[in-house]
């Protein structure tokens, strides 16, 4: 009888020792995973843009200045696309793209004279500072450089040629994004571009500089990636 109890006793002791050893081992919890929200530096906007030139001119006919000669440049309403890249949450650069058509007429002593029409391609790059948000409001200011390309120039009113020279200009900017959620918002933006291209009419018979200096008033939709 005793020889039968010995193996059973040994088995019970072995089980007890293993259970105690297992109880002393550190417990392992199942790993938990947390979702980290990534920050994207990209933003795009689509705007409706009103372009309002603040024009004046200095013109010569046959090399002789014409006192009182001025120009009148039409306003324009166009779509605009801009792309922003944020180096930090406050510092960004913005590339502004669009084209705008304008008619040019005489003013002052040239009042009533049709001169020509042209399209402007004015890509503008600004460096911006975005202030810390005030609730949903995210205001910003910016300054940069504009390079305006004039194309499809057409002479009018009996003139045979009308040419505007491509030129650089300074750009200033202020605006605000009103964010509706983490991605979508409404944008209001104002820019001032200082632009003074050279102009030639009839191959240089009439020549000079035209100060365009437009205000650009825009509103549209913001999307933050």
Secondary structure, DSSP 8 states (H G I E B T S, - for coil): -HHHHHHHHHHHHHHHHHHHHHHHS----------------EEEEEEEEEEE---EEEEEETTEE-TTEEEEE--EEEEEEEEEEESSSSEEEEEEE-EEEEEEEEEETTTT-EEEEEEEEEEEEEEEEE---BTTEEEEEEEEEEEEEEEEEEE-TT-S-EEE--EEEEEEEEEEEEESSSSEEEEEEEEEEE-EEEEEEGGGTEEEEEE---EEEEEEEEEE-
